[in-house]
Amino acid sequence: GVLIPFIGAPNVLYVDAATYFLAFVLVLVFVPRRKPLAALVEHEHGVLAGVRFVIRDKLLAPLAATVVGFGFLGAGMSAGLPFYAFAEFDGDARIAGLFYAALGAGALVGSLAAVILVRRFSPLRLAGFGALAFVVPVWVLPFLPPWPVVFVALFVATFFTPLINGPIMAVLTARTPDALRAKVITAVISINTLAAPLGFLLAGQVLEHWGIGPLFTMVVAGMTWVVVVFAAIVLRHRDADLVAEPAV
């Protein structure tokens, strides 16, 4: 968002592509090679093995469902932000850029805090707290406030996203057996990725027929419900549940 006014949107895409290449190089150089895992047992074969494992697991199944719901609603918010910037602030692209800069800056600062906090608190409780803290500032959006208020709200909200994402990945990693870990994580990420286009599609329909206010209200109300369910799930489990016997 910050770079768009200075180097233009097409050049930002090149920068974005370069970051993916850098990530590829870092993984190639620094991630150690592991020995091949033993062959999977019969019921663990197939592309959908990860999905089956998640569905049968008493912790991962509801956890994954709330993550997908959050991804669906997050897409709706992402669709609404540029519309709000253009419709309410005379089509100023810099305002839209600042909104997305707030999203990125908040997540970056939150990542630095998460590195310290994940070592001091239970991952499940940290994720539950982060989810509840995320949804509080975004409740300003339905009131269509001035852009500085939106900027601060987005920054504060996304500050807590690493406190949610990090512990969730830790839970997926610790609770899943080695032979299925890649498939389980891929399954959750893939389903969440598929939910996002549906969120954009529905958001477009809401914007066309009712406008930005109702969209933000629906998104924030939906996020609040998902966050409350998510917090209830993670806060009623103990750390011992992270390494419970795998579901079969």
Long-range contacts (C-beta under 8 A, 24 or more apart in sequence): 1-96, 1-97, 1-98, 1-99, 1-100, 1-101, 1-102, 1-103, 1-104, 2-97, 2-98, 2-101, 3-97, 4-93, 4-94, 4-97, 5-93, 5-94, 5-97, 37-178, 37-179, 38-179, 40-179, 40-180, 43-248, 44-179, 44-180, 47-183, 48-187, 49-180, 49-183, 50-180, 50-182, 50-183, 50-184, 50-185, 50-186, 50-187, 50-188, 51-187, 51-191, 53-176, 53-180, 53-183, 53-184, 53-187, 53-246, 53-247, 54-184, 54-187, 54-188, 56-247, 56-248, 57-175, 57-246, 57-247, 58-247, 59-171, 59-175, 59-233, 59-237, 59-241, 59-244, 60-171, 60-172, 60-175, 60-176, 60-184, 60-247, 62-229, 62-233, 63-168, 63-171, 63-230, 63-233, 63-234, 64-188, 64-191, 66-226, 66-229, 66-230, 66-233, 67-168, 67-188, 67-192, 67-230, 68-188, 68-191, 68-192, 68-195, 69-195, 69-222, 69-226, 70-223, 70-226, 70-227, 70-230, 71-192, 71-193, 71-195, 71-196, 71-199, 72-195, 72-196, 72-198, 72-199, 73-199, 73-219, 73-222, 73-223, 73-226, 74-196, 74-199, 74-223, 75-195, 75-196, 75-197, 75-198, 75-199, 75-200, 75-203, 76-199, 76-200, 76-202, 76-203, 76-206, 76-215, 76-218, 76-219, 76-222, 77-138, 77-141, 77-216, 77-219, 77-220, 77-223, 78-200, 79-199, 79-200, 79-203, 79-204, 79-207, 79-215, 80-141, 80-203, 80-207, 80-212, 80-215, 80-216, 80-219, 81-150, 81-154, 83-207, 83-212, 84-144, 84-150, 84-212, 84-216, 85-147, 87-212, 88-144, 88-147, 88-212, 89-147, 95-147, 98-147, 98-151, 99-147, 99-150, 99-151, 99-154, 102-150, 102-151, 102-152, 102-154, 102-155, 102-158, 103-154, 103-155, 103-158, 104-158, 105-155, 105-158, 106-154, 106-155, 106-156, 106-157, 106-158, 106-159, 106-161, 107-158, 107-159, 107-161, 107-162, 109-159, 110-158, 110-159, 110-160, 110-161, 110-162, 110-163, 111-162, 113-159, 113-162, 113-163, 114-162, 114-163, 114-166, 117-163, 118-166, 118-167, 118-170, 122-239, 123-166, 123-167, 123-170, 123-171, 123-239, 123-242, 124-167, 124-171, 124-234, 124-235, 124-237, 124-238, 124-239, 124-241, 124-242, 125-234, 125-235, 126-163, 126-166, 126-167, 127-163, 127-164, 127-167, 127-168, 127-171, 127-230, 127-234, 128-230, 128-231, 128-234, 128-235, 129-163, 129-231, 130-160, 130-161, 130-162, 130-163, 130-164, 130-167, 131-160, 131-164, 131-227, 131-230, 131-231, 131-234, 132-227, 132-228, 132-231, 133-160, 133-163, 134-158, 134-160, 134-161, 134-164, 134-223, 134-227, 135-220, 135-223, 135-224, 135-227, 138-220, 138-223, 139-220, 139-224, 141-216, 141-219, 141-220, 142-213, 142-216, 142-217, 142-220, 144-212, 144-213, 144-216, 167-234, 170-242, 171-242, 174-242, 174-243, 175-241, 175-242, 175-243, 175-244, 175-246, 176-246, 177-246, 180-246
